[in-house]
Amino acid sequence: MKKLSRGSLVLVAGLALGLALTASATGTTKKHASKVRHFQGRIQALAMDGSRIAYGIEPTSTKNRVVVWNARTGRAVKVSGTQTAQTGDSSTGSGLFEVAIAGTRVAWLANVGGNLEEDDYLFASSVKKPKEQKVASVQRTGDACSVGSPLNAQCAGSSLLGLVGSGHVIALTRWTVDTQPMAVQSANLLVLGKTVKPVATDTPPFLSVDADAGRIAALRSPQDLTLYSQGGKLLLTVHPSSAAAVGLSGRNLVVLDNNRTIELFDAQTGALRKTFAARGTVQPRNLGVQGNVAIYTTGSAVHAVNLSSGKDRVVAEHRGGPLFARIDSAGLVHASNGYAAANAPKGTIVFVPFARVAAAVG
C-alpha cells in the first residue's frame, strides 16, 4: 500500500473520515463497500470510464500529476511526466484543469501563464504503458487571458477546453480569436487519435460537453445541443430551454437548465420525454447520467435521480461540499478538497459501486 502522501485506499461504510455516505438497500458488504483515497494536495480534475478513474492532483507547483485508479482492482498508475509536473509553476496559470479517459487512453489539459501570455497544453498517455506525450499546444496573448476568459476579444490566439471521453473517443474544442484586422472568433471540435483531428466547425461558444458510445455532445448555444459521430457527422439537434450542463448515456440525453430543472431527451429521436425539478437552493453542478440514473451535486450533497420514476435521493455528502462527481457503468465517483492542517490541502476521492446508487433510487 502506498504511503499517505501518495494516496491511500480504505473500505468504508456509513460515517468515515469526515465523509457521510448514505447506506442503500444493498447493504454494506465488502462487495458493495465504498472505496476512498486521500491525498496531500488539491484535486483539480476528475473523469471516469468504466471502473477507471482519472484525476489530476496538485500537491505543489512542481509536482503536479495525473493518475488513473482502477476502482475494481485497486491499482493506481501515474500516467503524467515531467512536463505536467511543472505546469503549476507560473505566475497566472491554472495548471491542470481538465482530464478525460476513454478505455485505456487518458488525456489532460494544463495551462501555464504570465502577465501577457497564456499557453494551453494537451497531454495524453496509455494507461497500460504510461508515457506522457504532448499532443498539442496553443497560445494567446493579451491582458487577462486566463482559462476562465478565453473569449476575451483583446486576447489573440487559441484556447483548448471541453475535454471529454468515453469508450474509444476523446474529444475537445479549440476556440480561436483573431484580432487582425478585426475580432473574429471560430471554434473547432477535435477528436484525439494519434494526432488531433478537426471534425466540426462553428462559432464560439460551440463546446464539447460529453461523449458516449462513439457520439459527442456539443453545445452550439444554451438552446442548441447537438450530437456528432466521432467522424463529425451531425446526428441530432435538440433545443433545451437553457443548458447549464449535459449528460449522455445510451438513449438518455439529460440537460440541466439554469432554472434547476432537469430535462430528459431521447438521444435518438430528440423528443423531450420528461422534466424533473432538481433539489437544493443553489444551482446544481456535476450533472451526469448512466443508464436510467442521473446524478448532480448541490450544497454538500450528491443526488441520484431515477429517470423513470423521478425518485431523487442524496447518496453521499461531503463536509464543505463535493467539488466533482462522475458516474459510469462501474459506479459513482465524487471528490472534494479540504485541509489537513494550515496551508496543507488534502483531497478525497470516493467510489461507490453502481448497485448501491441504483438501489437508493430503485
The 8 nearest C-alpha neighbors of each residue, nearest first, counted from 0:
[[1, 2, 7, 8, 6, 3, 74, 5],
 [2, 0, 7, 5, 6, 3, 4, 8],
 [1, 3, 4, 5, 6, 7, 0, 38],
 [2, 4, 6, 7, 5, 1, 38, 37],
 [3, 5, 2, 39, 6, 38, 7, 1],
 [6, 4, 3, 2, 38, 1, 7, 39],
 [7, 5, 38, 3, 37, 4, 36, 1],
 [6, 8, 36, 3, 37, 1, 2, 9],
 [9, 7, 36, 35, 34, 6, 10, 37],
 [8, 10, 35, 34, 11, 7, 36, 33],
 [11, 9, 34, 33, 32, 35, 8, 12],
 [10, 12, 33, 32, 34, 15, 9, 13],
 [11, 13, 32, 27, 14, 33, 20, 10],
 [12, 14, 20, 19, 22, 21, 15, 11],
 [15, 13, 19, 18, 20, 12, 16, 17],
 [16, 14, 18, 17, 11, 13, 19, 12],
 [17, 15, 18, 14, 19, 11, 35, 347],
 [16, 18, 15, 19, 318, 14, 317, 316],
 [19, 17, 317, 15, 16, 14, 316, 20],
 [20, 18, 14, 316, 315, 13, 317, 21],
 [21, 19, 315, 13, 316, 14, 22, 18],
 [20, 22, 314, 315, 19, 13, 23, 313],
 [23, 21, 20, 13, 26, 24, 27, 12],
 [24, 22, 359, 25, 355, 26, 358, 21],
 [23, 25, 26, 358, 359, 22, 355, 27],
 [24, 26, 23, 355, 358, 27, 354, 31],
 [27, 25, 24, 28, 23, 22, 31, 355],
 [26, 28, 32, 31, 12, 29, 25, 22],
 [29, 27, 30, 31, 32, 26, 25, 12],
 [28, 30, 32, 31, 27, 10, 33, 11],
 [31, 29, 28, 32, 27, 352, 33, 26],
 [30, 32, 28, 29, 27, 352, 33, 355],
 [33, 31, 29, 27, 30, 28, 10, 11],
 [32, 34, 351, 350, 11, 10, 12, 31],
 [33, 35, 10, 350, 349, 9, 11, 32],
 [34, 36, 349, 9, 8, 348, 350, 10],
 [35, 37, 8, 7, 348, 347, 6, 349],
 [38, 36, 347, 6, 7, 346, 348, 35],
 [39, 37, 6, 346, 345, 40, 4, 5],
 [38, 40, 345, 4, 58, 344, 346, 37],
 [58, 39, 41, 344, 345, 57, 38, 346],
 [42, 40, 57, 346, 56, 344, 336, 43],
 [43, 41, 56, 346, 55, 44, 57, 336],
 [42, 44, 55, 56, 96, 41, 95, 57],
 [45, 43, 55, 97, 54, 96, 98, 42],
 [46, 44, 54, 53, 98, 55, 323, 47],
 [47, 45, 53, 99, 52, 98, 100, 54],
 [46, 48, 52, 51, 53, 100, 325, 49],
 [49, 47, 51, 165, 101, 100, 327, 50],
 [50, 48, 329, 328, 51, 327, 47, 102],
 [49, 51, 329, 70, 69, 71, 48, 52],
 [52, 50, 69, 48, 49, 68, 47, 70],
 [51, 53, 47, 68, 67, 46, 69, 50],
 [54, 52, 67, 46, 66, 45, 47, 68],
 [53, 55, 45, 44, 66, 65, 46, 56],
 [54, 56, 65, 44, 43, 64, 42, 95],
 [55, 57, 42, 41, 43, 64, 63, 40],
 [56, 58, 63, 41, 40, 59, 42, 62],
 [40, 59, 57, 39, 62, 41, 63, 56],
 [60, 58, 62, 57, 61, 63, 40, 87],
 [59, 61, 87, 88, 62, 63, 85, 57],
 [62, 60, 85, 84, 59, 63, 88, 87],
 [63, 61, 84, 59, 60, 58, 64, 57],
 [64, 62, 84, 57, 61, 56, 83, 58],
 [63, 65, 79, 56, 84, 55, 62, 83],
 [66, 64, 55, 79, 54, 78, 77, 56],
 [65, 67, 77, 76, 54, 78, 53, 68],
 [68, 66, 53, 76, 52, 75, 77, 51],
 [67, 69, 75, 52, 51, 74, 70, 53],
 [68, 70, 51, 73, 74, 71, 50, 72],
 [69, 71, 73, 50, 72, 68, 51, 350],
 [72, 70, 69, 73, 50, 51, 329, 74],
 [73, 71, 74, 69, 70, 68, 50, 75],
 [72, 74, 70, 69, 71, 75, 68, 8],
 [75, 73, 69, 72, 68, 76, 70, 71],
 [74, 76, 68, 67, 69, 73, 66, 77],
 [77, 75, 67, 66, 78, 68, 74, 126],
 [76, 78, 66, 79, 65, 67, 75, 64],
 [77, 79, 129, 66, 65, 76, 124, 130],
 [80, 78, 131, 65, 64, 77, 83, 130],
 [81, 79, 131, 82, 83, 84, 78, 130],
 [80, 82, 84, 83, 85, 79, 131, 62],
 [83, 81, 84, 85, 80, 86, 79, 131],
 [82, 84, 86, 85, 81, 80, 79, 63],
 [85, 83, 63, 62, 81, 61, 82, 86],
 [84, 86, 61, 83, 82, 88, 87, 81],
 [87, 85, 94, 83, 88, 84, 111, 109],
 [88, 86, 60, 94, 85, 89, 61, 92],
 [87, 89, 60, 86, 85, 61, 90, 111],
 [90, 88, 92, 112, 111, 91, 87, 113],
 [89, 91, 113, 92, 112, 88, 114, 111],
 [92, 90, 112, 113, 89, 93, 114, 111],
 [93, 91, 112, 111, 110, 89, 94, 90],
 [92, 94, 110, 95, 111, 96, 91, 87],
 [95, 93, 87, 110, 86, 109, 92, 111],
 [96, 94, 109, 108, 43, 97, 55, 93],
 [95, 97, 109, 44, 43, 108, 94, 93],
 [98, 96, 108, 44, 107, 95, 162, 99],
 [97, 99, 107, 106, 44, 46, 45, 108],
 [100, 98, 164, 163, 46, 106, 105, 162],
 [99, 101, 105, 164, 104, 48, 47, 46],
 [102, 100, 165, 166, 164, 167, 104, 48],
 [101, 103, 166, 104, 167, 100, 48, 165],
 [102, 104, 126, 125, 101, 127, 105, 100],
 [105, 103, 125, 101, 102, 100, 126, 124],
 [104, 106, 100, 124, 123, 99, 101, 125],
 [107, 105, 123, 99, 122, 98, 100, 124],
 [106, 108, 98, 122, 97, 121, 99, 123],
 [109, 107, 121, 97, 120, 96, 95, 98],
 [110, 108, 95, 94, 120, 119, 96, 86],
 [109, 111, 119, 94, 93, 92, 118, 120],
 [112, 110, 92, 118, 89, 86, 117, 94],
 [113, 111, 92, 117, 91, 116, 89, 118],
 [112, 114, 116, 91, 90, 115, 117, 89],
 [113, 115, 116, 142, 91, 112, 90, 143],
 [116, 114, 141, 142, 140, 113, 117, 143],
 [117, 115, 140, 113, 112, 139, 114, 141],
 [118, 116, 112, 139, 138, 111, 113, 144],
 [117, 119, 138, 111, 110, 137, 112, 120],
 [120, 118, 110, 137, 136, 109, 159, 158],
 [119, 121, 136, 109, 108, 135, 110, 122],
 [120, 122, 108, 135, 134, 107, 133, 136],
 [123, 121, 133, 107, 132, 134, 106, 120],
 [124, 122, 106, 132, 105, 131, 107, 133],
 [125, 123, 131, 130, 105, 129, 104, 78],
 [124, 126, 104, 129, 128, 127, 103, 105],
 [125, 127, 103, 129, 128, 104, 124, 78],
 [126, 128, 125, 129, 103, 104, 76, 124],
 [129, 127, 125, 126, 130, 124, 78, 103],
 [130, 128, 78, 125, 126, 124, 127, 131],
 [129, 131, 124, 78, 132, 128, 125, 79],
 [130, 132, 79, 124, 80, 123, 78, 122],
 [133, 131, 123, 122, 134, 124, 130, 79],
 [132, 134, 122, 135, 121, 123, 131, 120],
 [133, 135, 122, 121, 132, 194, 123, 136],
 [136, 134, 121, 133, 120, 137, 122, 195],
 [135, 137, 120, 119, 121, 118, 138, 134],
 [138, 136, 119, 157, 118, 158, 120, 135],
 [137, 139, 118, 156, 157, 117, 119, 140],
 [138, 140, 156, 155, 117, 157, 116, 154],
 [141, 139, 116, 154, 155, 115, 117, 156],
 [140, 142, 154, 115, 153, 116, 144, 143],
 [141, 143, 115, 144, 114, 154, 140, 153],
 [144, 142, 145, 141, 148, 115, 114, 154],
 [145, 143, 142, 148, 154, 149, 141, 117],
 [144, 146, 147, 148, 143, 149, 117, 92],
 [147, 145, 148, 149, 144, 93, 110, 158],
 [146, 148, 145, 149, 144, 150, 93, 143],
 [147, 149, 145, 146, 150, 151, 144, 143],
 [150, 148, 151, 146, 144, 158, 147, 145],
 [151, 149, 148, 152, 176, 154, 174, 175],
 [150, 152, 153, 154, 149, 148, 144, 143],
 [153, 151, 154, 150, 182, 176, 178, 155],
 [152, 154, 151, 141, 155, 178, 142, 144],
 [155, 153, 141, 140, 151, 152, 144, 139],
 [154, 156, 139, 176, 140, 177, 178, 153],
 [155, 157, 139, 176, 175, 138, 177, 154],
 [156, 158, 175, 174, 139, 137, 138, 176],
 [159, 157, 174, 173, 149, 137, 119, 175],
 [158, 160, 173, 172, 119, 174, 157, 171],
 [161, 159, 172, 162, 171, 158, 173, 108],
 [160, 162, 171, 207, 172, 208, 206, 163],
 [161, 163, 171, 160, 170, 99, 97, 98],
 [164, 162, 99, 170, 209, 169, 210, 171],
 [165, 163, 169, 101, 99, 100, 168, 210],
 [164, 166, 101, 211, 168, 210, 48, 167],
 [167, 165, 101, 102, 168, 212, 211, 48],
 [166, 168, 101, 165, 102, 169, 213, 164],
 [169, 167, 164, 165, 166, 101, 213, 170],
 [168, 170, 164, 191, 163, 190, 101, 165],
 [171, 169, 190, 163, 189, 162, 191, 164],
 [172, 170, 162, 161, 189, 207, 160, 188],
 [171, 173, 188, 160, 161, 187, 189, 159],
 [172, 174, 159, 187, 186, 158, 175, 157],
 [173, 175, 186, 158, 157, 185, 172, 159],
 [176, 174, 157, 185, 156, 184, 186, 158],
 [175, 177, 184, 155, 156, 183, 178, 157],
 [178, 176, 183, 182, 155, 179, 156, 184],
 [177, 179, 182, 181, 155, 180, 176, 183],
 [180, 178, 181, 177, 182, 183, 155, 176],
 [179, 181, 178, 182, 177, 183, 155, 176],
 [182, 180, 179, 178, 183, 177, 152, 176],
 [181, 183, 178, 177, 152, 179, 176, 184],
 [184, 182, 177, 176, 181, 178, 185, 179],
 [183, 185, 176, 175, 202, 177, 203, 182],
 [186, 184, 202, 175, 174, 203, 201, 176],
 [187, 185, 174, 202, 201, 173, 203, 200],
 [188, 186, 200, 173, 172, 199, 197, 189],
 [187, 189, 172, 199, 197, 198, 171, 200],
 [190, 188, 197, 196, 171, 170, 172, 198],
 [191, 189, 170, 196, 195, 169, 197, 192],
 [192, 190, 195, 169, 194, 170, 196, 189],
 [191, 193, 194, 195, 190, 196, 169, 168],
 [192, 194, 191, 195, 134, 196, 190, 123],
 [195, 193, 192, 191, 196, 134, 135, 190],
 [194, 196, 191, 190, 189, 192, 197, 193],
 [195, 197, 189, 190, 198, 194, 191, 192],
 [196, 198, 189, 188, 187, 199, 190, 195],
 [197, 199, 231, 188, 189, 230, 196, 190],
 [200, 198, 188, 231, 187, 197, 201, 189],
 [199, 201, 187, 186, 188, 198, 202, 185],
 [202, 200, 186, 205, 185, 187, 203, 199],
 [201, 203, 185, 186, 205, 184, 204, 200],
 [204, 202, 205, 186, 185, 184, 174, 201],
 [203, 205, 206, 219, 202, 220, 218, 186],
 [206, 204, 219, 203, 218, 202, 201, 186],
 [205, 207, 218, 217, 172, 204, 161, 208],
 [206, 208, 217, 161, 216, 171, 172, 209],
 [207, 209, 217, 216, 161, 206, 245, 163],
 [210, 208, 216, 163, 215, 246, 207, 247],
 [211, 209, 215, 214, 164, 165, 216, 163],
 [212, 210, 214, 165, 213, 248, 247, 215],
 [211, 213, 214, 166, 165, 210, 249, 248],
 [212, 214, 211, 229, 168, 228, 215, 167],
 [215, 213, 228, 211, 210, 212, 227, 229],
 [214, 216, 210, 227, 226, 209, 228, 217],
 [217, 215, 226, 209, 208, 225, 207, 210],
 [218, 216, 207, 206, 225, 208, 224, 226],
 [219, 217, 224, 206, 220, 205, 223, 225],
 [218, 220, 205, 223, 224, 204, 217, 206],
 [219, 221, 223, 222, 218, 204, 205, 224],
 [220, 222, 242, 241, 223, 218, 219, 243],
 [223, 221, 238, 239, 241, 220, 240, 242],
 [224, 222, 238, 220, 219, 221, 218, 237],
 [223, 225, 218, 237, 236, 217, 219, 238],
 [226, 224, 236, 217, 235, 216, 218, 237],
 [225, 227, 216, 235, 234, 215, 233, 217],
 [228, 226, 233, 215, 234, 232, 231, 214],
 [227, 229, 214, 232, 231, 230, 213, 215],
 [228, 230, 231, 213, 214, 227, 215, 190],
 [229, 231, 228, 232, 198, 227, 190, 199],
 [230, 232, 198, 228, 227, 229, 199, 233],
 [233, 231, 228, 227, 230, 234, 229, 198],
 [232, 234, 227, 235, 226, 231, 228, 225],
 [235, 233, 227, 226, 232, 228, 236, 225],
 [236, 234, 226, 225, 233, 237, 269, 227],
 [235, 237, 225, 224, 226, 223, 238, 269],
 [238, 236, 224, 269, 223, 239, 225, 235],
 [237, 239, 223, 222, 224, 240, 236, 241],
 [240, 238, 222, 241, 242, 237, 223, 254],
 [239, 241, 222, 238, 256, 242, 221, 257],
 [242, 240, 221, 256, 222, 239, 257, 243],
 [241, 243, 256, 221, 244, 255, 254, 239],
 [242, 244, 256, 255, 257, 241, 245, 221],
 [245, 243, 255, 242, 254, 286, 256, 246],
 [244, 246, 254, 253, 255, 208, 286, 209],
 [247, 245, 287, 253, 288, 252, 209, 286],
 [246, 248, 252, 251, 211, 288, 253, 209],
 [249, 247, 251, 289, 211, 290, 288, 250],
 [248, 250, 251, 247, 290, 212, 211, 266],
 [251, 249, 266, 265, 267, 248, 252, 247],
 [252, 250, 248, 249, 265, 266, 247, 253],
 [251, 253, 247, 264, 266, 263, 246, 265],
 [254, 252, 263, 246, 245, 262, 251, 264],
 [253, 255, 245, 262, 261, 244, 242, 256],
 [256, 254, 261, 244, 243, 242, 260, 245],
 [257, 255, 242, 241, 243, 258, 260, 259],
 [256, 258, 259, 243, 241, 242, 255, 282],
 [257, 259, 256, 260, 282, 255, 241, 276],
 [260, 258, 277, 257, 256, 282, 276, 255],
 [259, 261, 276, 256, 258, 277, 275, 255],
 [262, 260, 255, 275, 274, 254, 276, 256],
 [261, 263, 274, 254, 253, 273, 255, 260],
 [262, 264, 253, 273, 272, 252, 271, 274],
 [265, 263, 271, 252, 270, 272, 269, 266],
 [264, 266, 269, 270, 250, 267, 268, 251],
 [267, 265, 250, 252, 269, 251, 268, 264],
 [268, 266, 265, 269, 250, 235, 270, 234],
 [267, 269, 270, 265, 266, 235, 264, 250],
 [268, 270, 265, 266, 237, 264, 267, 271],
 [271, 269, 265, 264, 268, 272, 237, 266],
 [270, 272, 264, 263, 273, 265, 269, 262],
 [273, 271, 264, 263, 270, 265, 274, 262],
 [274, 272, 263, 271, 262, 275, 264, 306],
 [273, 275, 262, 261, 263, 260, 276, 272],
 [276, 274, 261, 260, 277, 262, 309, 273],
 [275, 277, 260, 261, 259, 278, 274, 258],
 [278, 276, 259, 260, 275, 261, 279, 283],
 [279, 277, 276, 280, 297, 259, 283, 311],
 [278, 280, 281, 297, 277, 298, 283, 282],
 [279, 281, 278, 282, 297, 298, 283, 259],
 [282, 280, 279, 283, 297, 298, 259, 278],
 [281, 283, 259, 284, 297, 280, 257, 258],
 [284, 282, 297, 296, 281, 295, 259, 285],
 [283, 285, 296, 286, 295, 297, 282, 244],
 [286, 284, 295, 324, 296, 323, 287, 325],
 [285, 287, 295, 294, 284, 244, 246, 245],
 [286, 288, 246, 294, 293, 326, 325, 285],
 [287, 289, 293, 246, 292, 248, 294, 247],
 [290, 288, 327, 292, 248, 291, 326, 293],
 [289, 291, 292, 248, 288, 249, 251, 328],
 [290, 292, 306, 305, 289, 293, 307, 288],
 [293, 291, 305, 289, 304, 290, 288, 306],
 [292, 294, 288, 304, 287, 303, 289, 305],
 [295, 293, 303, 287, 302, 286, 304, 288],
 [294, 296, 286, 285, 302, 284, 301, 283],
 [297, 295, 301, 284, 283, 300, 285, 302],
 [296, 298, 283, 300, 279, 299, 281, 284],
 [297, 299, 300, 320, 296, 281, 279, 321],
 [320, 298, 300, 317, 316, 319, 321, 297],
 [301, 299, 316, 297, 298, 296, 315, 313],
 [300, 302, 296, 315, 313, 314, 295, 316],
 [303, 301, 313, 295, 294, 312, 314, 296],
 [302, 304, 294, 312, 293, 311, 313, 314],
 [303, 305, 311, 293, 310, 292, 306, 309],
 [306, 304, 292, 309, 310, 307, 308, 360],
 [305, 307, 291, 309, 308, 292, 304, 293],
 [308, 306, 305, 309, 291, 310, 292, 273],
 [307, 309, 310, 305, 306, 304, 361, 360],
 [310, 308, 305, 306, 307, 304, 311, 275],
 [309, 311, 305, 308, 304, 360, 312, 306],
 [312, 310, 304, 303, 309, 360, 302, 305],
 [313, 311, 303, 302, 314, 360, 304, 310],
 [312, 314, 302, 301, 315, 300, 303, 311],
 [315, 313, 21, 302, 301, 312, 303, 20],
 [316, 314, 20, 301, 21, 313, 300, 19],
 [315, 317, 300, 19, 299, 301, 20, 18],
 [318, 316, 320, 299, 18, 321, 319, 19],
 [319, 317, 320, 299, 18, 17, 316, 321],
 [318, 320, 317, 299, 321, 337, 335, 298],
 [299, 319, 321, 317, 318, 298, 322, 300],
 [322, 320, 335, 317, 323, 334, 299, 333],
 [321, 323, 335, 334, 320, 324, 336, 333],
 [322, 324, 334, 333, 321, 285, 45, 335],
 [323, 325, 333, 285, 332, 334, 326, 322],
 [326, 324, 332, 331, 287, 333, 47, 46],
 [327, 325, 331, 330, 287, 289, 332, 288],
 [328, 326, 289, 330, 329, 49, 48, 331],
 [327, 329, 49, 330, 289, 353, 326, 50],
 [330, 328, 50, 49, 353, 327, 352, 331],
 [353, 329, 331, 352, 327, 351, 328, 326],
 [330, 332, 326, 351, 350, 325, 353, 352],
 [333, 331, 350, 325, 349, 324, 326, 351],
 [334, 332, 324, 349, 323, 348, 325, 321],
 [333, 335, 348, 323, 347, 321, 322, 349],
 [336, 334, 321, 322, 347, 346, 337, 323],
 [335, 337, 346, 345, 41, 347, 42, 344],
 [336, 338, 345, 344, 346, 335, 339, 319],
 [339, 337, 344, 345, 340, 343, 341, 342],
 [338, 340, 345, 343, 344, 337, 341, 39],
 [341, 339, 343, 338, 342, 344, 345, 337],
 [340, 342, 343, 338, 339, 344, 337, 345],
 [341, 343, 344, 340, 338, 339, 345, 337],
 [344, 342, 340, 341, 338, 339, 345, 39],
 [345, 343, 338, 40, 337, 41, 39, 342],
 [344, 346, 39, 338, 40, 337, 38, 336],
 [345, 347, 336, 38, 41, 42, 37, 335],
 [346, 348, 37, 334, 335, 36, 336, 38],
 [347, 349, 334, 36, 35, 333, 37, 335],
 [350, 348, 35, 333, 332, 34, 334, 36],
 [349, 351, 332, 34, 33, 331, 35, 352],
 [350, 352, 33, 331, 330, 332, 353, 349],
 [353, 351, 330, 354, 355, 31, 329, 331],
 [330, 352, 354, 356, 355, 329, 357, 331],
 [355, 353, 357, 352, 356, 358, 25, 31],
 [356, 354, 358, 353, 357, 23, 352, 25],
 [355, 357, 353, 359, 358, 354, 314, 352],
 [356, 358, 354, 359, 355, 360, 361, 353],
 [359, 357, 361, 355, 360, 356, 24, 354],
 [358, 360, 23, 356, 357, 361, 355, 24],
 [361, 359, 358, 357, 305, 310, 312, 304],
 [360, 358, 359, 357, 305, 310, 308, 356]]
